[in-house]
């Protein structure tokens, strides 16, 4: 994992150093206005915190499908931390 978000970098790609197979680049968070799910009063604007992560992987060791499944699970766990089962 390479984290430059704490330095104000919003997104970047990290370089894999042998013998690593993958590296996850984590950028900083940013606030964005989004339409909230429908409420009885109609559409409502709310602020959401978004983050950009980029996975660099060595295609000889990790195929694209596996890398995509990892990012999908990573996203799900960030969006729903109760799924991770941590205290």
N, C-alpha and C positions, 0 to 999 in steps of 0.2 A: 504494500500500500504506500502510495506517495501522496502526501497531503500538502497542497500549496494554498488551500482555501484560507488558512489563517494569515496568509500574507497578502490577501486581497485578490488573488488570482481566481477568476470565475470558472475557467475551464482550460485544460491542457492535456497533452498526451505524454505519458511517461515511456521511457525507453527500457526495454527488457535487458537485464544484465545476466549473461550466462552464469550459472546453470538454471536460472529462473525460467518458468514456463509462461507465467502471466504476471502482470502488474496492474493494479487498480489505481487510477489517477482520480483524486477527489478534489474538486474545486470548492469555492466558497458558496454560501447560501445567498439567495436574493429573494426579495419579496415581489410578488406579482399579484395583480388584481385578477380575480377569476369570478365567473358566475357560479354561485352556490347552487346545489341541487334545488329543485323546485320546492318552494315553501308555499303555505296557504296564501301568503301576501304577494306572491309572484317572484320573479327573479331578484336575487339579492347579490350585490358585489361583496366579496370577502377577500382578505389577504391570505395568500398561501406562500409558504417558504419553499423554494425550489433549489435543487442542487444538481450540478452536472458531475457525473462520474464517467470515466472512460476506461475500458478494459483493453489493454494491449496484450496479445497472446501470440505465442509461437505456433504457427499453423502445423508444424511438424509434430508437435506434442499435444496440442489442444485443438480439436476441430471447431468450426464455427458454430455448430449446433450446441456443443457443450458450453462454449463461451456464452452463447445467447441464453441458455437455460440458467447459467450461473447469474447473469445480470438480471434475469426475470425474477429469480428467487431473492436476490439482493434487494431489488426494488420493492417486492412484496413485504419483506421483513422491515424495510425502512418505513413504508407506508402503514404497516400494521405490526408494531413492535410486540404486541401481546402474543403474536404467533411464535416468536422466538423462544418463549417459555422461560425467560429470564426473570429472576425475582425483582 
